[in-house]
Amino acid sequence: MKQLVLLFILNLALFLNAQSHLEYDGWLNIELYHALDLHEPHKFTPRGNVTITSLNTGAVSVSQEALSPQDRHQLRQLAEENRLYRLEAHVVAEDGSRAKLLTSSKACALVKSQLTDALWVSLDHSGSVVGITQSVNNGNTGDCRDLTNRDTDVLDEFNTDVYVKAMENAPIPDTASFIQKMERDREARERGETKDNRGFFAKYWMYIVPVVILVLISGATNPDAGGQR
């Protein structure tokens, strides 16, 4: 029975490993929208479009809108107020299915980086998008409360890198060798060849420990027993 269970685990591991590769090479289209209005945080306007032409190779095509003077002013307000820059991604798959995902970053960091950011697109085993994360490569954002028109007038268009990340293969346990070892141990026990080389306490600790505990408890409950005659 144990052998059947172990063989089932081995087959399951092999199956899961096979599923860790994308079964086909498809494409995705991602429509990007961002919220720039400090006073209307739920209002999203178009930012651009990302097309992943190959899920396996991660080949992408990026097209993004240029910022208007009003966009630059609103982004400056977000940065000065130390607010989040929020990005909404509408994912359209090859089969026509749609999904909406949200991500965000510090508006100050985005301004300081001059609109240079990265989008990380995470895929599951079937090639479906399970997450989109925006990151800004600017660890030291500084103080954005003293931004000037000169700082924000150069913010013209986003410079975005897109990275496609599929689930990695899980390691396969060496179940076959484990089963062989169990078989050898079982045969050795049947022939009486297995010897227990453990020490006395290691062999019989389950008998010794309860006796010691009972003695300690007995001594604690009768502290004056030793003085009585």
Residue pairs with C-beta under 8 A, 6 or more apart in sequence:
2 182
3 179
3 182
3 183
6 175
6 178
6 179
6 182
7 175
7 179
9 173
9 175
10 173
10 175
10 176
10 179
13 170
13 172
13 173
13 175
14 172
16 170
17 169
17 170
17 172
19 125
20 125
20 167
20 168
20 169
20 170
21 125
21 169
22 55
22 56
22 123
22 125
22 126
22 127
22 166
23 125
23 126
23 127
24 127
25 54
25 55
25 56
25 57
26 55
26 93
26 94
26 127
27 51
27 52
27 53
27 54
27 55
27 94
28 51
28 52
28 55
28 91
28 92
28 93
28 94
28 121
28 129
29 49
29 50
29 51
29 52
29 91
29 92
30 49
30 50
30 51
30 52
30 89
30 90
30 91
30 92
30 119
30 121
30 129
30 132
31 46
31 49
31 89
31 90
31 92
32 46
32 47
32 48
32 49
32 50
32 64
32 87
32 88
32 89
32 90
33 44
33 45
33 46
33 47
33 87
33 88
33 89
33 90
34 44
34 45
34 47
34 85
34 86
34 87
34 88
35 41
35 42
35 43
35 44
35 45
35 85
35 86
35 88
36 45
36 71
36 74
36 75
36 78
36 85
37 43
37 74
38 74
38 77
38 78
38 81
38 83
41 86
44 86
44 88
45 71
46 65
47 64
47 65
47 87
47 158
48 62
48 63
48 64
48 65
48 158
48 160
49 62
49 63
49 64
50 60
50 61
50 62
50 63
50 119
50 160
50 162
51 60
51 61
51 62
52 58
52 59
52 60
52 121
52 162
52 164
53 59
53 60
53 61
55 123
55 127
55 164
55 166
56 166
58 162
58 163
58 164
60 162
60 164
62 160
62 162
64 157
64 158
64 160
65 157
66 156
66 157
67 75
67 115
67 155
67 156
67 157
72 152
72 153
72 155
73 152
75 85
75 107
75 110
75 111
75 152
75 155
76 111
76 147
76 151
76 152
78 84
78 85
78 107
79 107
79 108
79 110
79 111
79 144
79 147
80 144
80 145
80 147
81 107
82 106
82 107
82 108
82 144
83 107
84 104
84 105
84 106
84 107
85 104
85 105
85 106
85 107
85 110
86 102
86 103
86 104
87 102
87 103
87 104
87 105
87 134
88 100
88 101
88 102
89 100
89 101
89 102
89 103
89 119
89 132
90 98
90 99
90 100
91 98
91 99
91 100
91 101
91 129
91 132
92 98
93 99
93 127
93 128
93 129
97 128
99 128
99 129
101 129
101 131
101 132
103 132
103 133
103 134
104 134
105 117
105 134
105 135
105 136
106 136
106 141
107 144
108 141
108 142
108 144
109 136
109 138
109 141
110 117
110 136
110 138
111 144
111 147
111 151
111 152
111 155
112 138
112 141
112 142
112 144
113 136
113 137
113 138
114 154
114 155
114 159
115 155
115 156
115 157
115 158
115 159
116 136
116 137
116 138
116 158
116 159
116 160
117 134
117 135
117 136
117 137
117 158
117 159
117 160
117 161
118 134
118 135
118 136
118 137
118 160
118 161
118 162
118 163
119 132
119 133
119 134
119 160
119 161
119 162
119 163
120 131
120 132
120 133
120 134
120 135
120 163
120 165
121 129
121 131
121 132
121 162
121 163
121 164
121 165
122 129
122 130
122 131
122 132
122 133
122 165
122 166
123 129
123 130
123 164
123 165
123 166
123 167
124 130
124 166
124 167
125 166
125 167
127 166
185 194
188 194
196 203
201 208
219 225
